[in-house]
Amino acid sequence: MPKIIFVTLAAAIIAVACAQRPDLGVDLEDKAHASFVFSGRTLATDFEILELPRTKPLSKTNPFSFTGETIWKISAPEKIKGEHYITYGEVPNGLSQTIPEHGPPPKLAGNKLYVARITGGRDAQTALFFEIRNGQASKCLR
């Protein structure tokens, strides 16, 4: 009997753990306007778009350690949590643009590799690689 209770309890714990939201998640919400949605249970501080060099296959790029140029970055004065929608170049209420310092970011262009990245507490971060194809943002599969 105690063995059945233990197995049932272990299965329930695993099921709950698998159903939890990730620390941070980012997805492409609207391809035509390069809009993103981010969510998770970790507090976030920054959202940025980087342009990456296409020097090696994407499958060989470490999603947590890569070199690129930040072309747009917005920051929250305090860490934020929950689900948020962000469209490239539009600064949501309560956030501020830190890169570029003045004016809008450069237009996203075809034949370039970009990454949308969110950073948060406890060194949490997540990244979504994308490019512009036929005038629309498109996820790059790793």
N, C-alpha and C positions, 0 to 999 in steps of 0.2 A: 504493500500500500504506500509506504513512504517513497518508494522508487517512482511510482506513478505520479504522485504529487510533485516530486522534484522534476520529472520530465515535463509535466504540464506547465509548471512554473517557468522552466527554462524556455520552453517554446513560446510562452506568452511574452517573456522579456525580449526574446529575439524578434518577435513580430512587432512589438512596440518600437524597438530600436530601428528596425528597417523602415518603419512608417514615418519616422521623424523627418522634418525638413532638413536640408543640408545647412551647414554653417552659413554659407552665402551661395546664391545661385544667380546667374544672369542668362537671359535668353533674348533672342531677337523677336520683338513683338510686331512691328510693322516694317516690312521690307522697303516699301516705297519711301518712307521718311527716315529710315535708319533709327527706329525707336526701339528701346530696350526696356525690359522689366527686370528688376532685381528684387530678390526676397531672401529670407533666411532667418535663422534664429540668432545670428551674431550681429552685433552693432556694426554699422558701416560708417566710414568716414569720407572716403573719396571714390569718385567715379571718373575714369579717364579713358580716352581713346588714344592708342599709340599706333604709329605707322611702323611696320617692321620690314627689314630688308628681306628679300626673297633669295637668301643665300643657300638654303638647304631645304629639303622636303619638310613640310609641316609635321609629318609623322615623327621627325627627328627633333622637333622643337619642344623643349621642356616648358609646359604651360605655366610653371611657377618661377622660371628663371630664363628670361630672354631680354635681348637688347633691342630697343626701338626708341623712336622719338615721340614724346608725348605731344600731341597736337591739340588736345582739348582736355581740360581737367576741371571738374567742379567739386567743391568741398562743402561739407556741412559744418556749421559752427559747433554743433554738438553731435555726437554719434547718433545715428538714426537706425531704426529697425522697422521691419514690416515690408510691405510690397510697394515699390515705387516705379513709376514710368518716366523714362528719360528719352527725349528725342535729341539727336545730335544737333548741337548748336543752340538749343533752347535751355535756358537755365531755370529750373523749377523754383517756385517760391520757397524761401528758406535756405537755399543753397547759394553759393557764390562761385563765380568763374575765377580760377587762378591761372590758367593757361588757355589761350594767350592772355596777357595782362589787360589788353585793350582790344576791343572789336571782336568780330565773330571768328570762329576757327576756320581753317581752310576747308574748301569743299572736298568731299570724299570723291576720289577718282578711281576709274577702272585700272586694272593691271597693278594694283597695289594691295598689299596684305595689311590688314588692320586687326587690332585686338581691343575689345571692350573689357575693361578690368575694374573690379570693385575691390577695395581694401577695407579691412575692418579690424576689430579687436583680436587679440590673441594671435596675431600674425595670420589671420584668416584672409584669404583672397580667392578670387575666382576669375577666370578669363574665358572669353568667347572670341574665337578667331573668325573673321569675316572679310569679305571683299565686295566690291561693287561690280555687278554683272548686269548689263542691259539697263543701267540706271537705277538698280535696286540692290539693297544690301542682301548678301547671301552668306549663310554660314559656311565655313570651311570645315570639312570633316577631317578628323585626324586619322 
